[in-house]
């Protein structure tokens, strides 16, 4: 019985690492990476659908990026862009 406990203890830790905890974390990351790849594929499909419907995908990507930002940050960027455009005579 004592030998079984020692064997289980060695099995649970290798080189100071909790094997089952490490395995669990790695498997969770792998599942999430797989889900991310699937979601990326879905997003590509939606952009393709938008393009086939006549939308400019490049502009849509810009809109989505802007929607993620805080309104004050967007306003500041647009103000700077306007200043730079005027400076270049655009």
Secondary structure, 3 states (H helix, E strand, C coil): CHHHHHHHHHHHEECCEEHHHHHHHHHHHHHHHHHHHHHHHHHHHHHHHHHHCCCCHHHHHHHHHHHHCCHHHHHHHHHHHHHHHHHCCC
